[in-house]
């Protein structure tokens, strides 16, 4: 999980180091670095980040927005989002 986040940091640091830290909110980073096993669809048999799963075709936009708002507000834990 940490390596995945580090890879992204390394790639962005090579580009524009000063621009990215303010954009990476802690709640967003947690969703991007937390992976789950998915047993259906295009992700079957793969580990996928919660962020990618939330932004996939399997989660309707309204549900995604609601989950993200509740999680960002601290009303849902990372475990509950899983």
LINKA-V183829 format. One record per pair of residues at least 6 apart in sequence whose C-alpha atoms are under 6 Angstrom apart, sorted by the first residue. I is the first residue (numbers start at 1). J is the second residue. If there is no record, write none. Layout:
i:I j:J
i:I j:J
//
This chain:
i:1 j:33
i:5 j:33
i:31 j:50
i:31 j:51
i:32 j:49
i:32 j:51
i:34 j:49
i:35 j:47
i:35 j:48
i:35 j:49
i:35 j:50
i:36 j:47
i:36 j:48
i:37 j:46
i:37 j:47
i:38 j:44
i:39 j:45
i:54 j:64
i:70 j:76
//
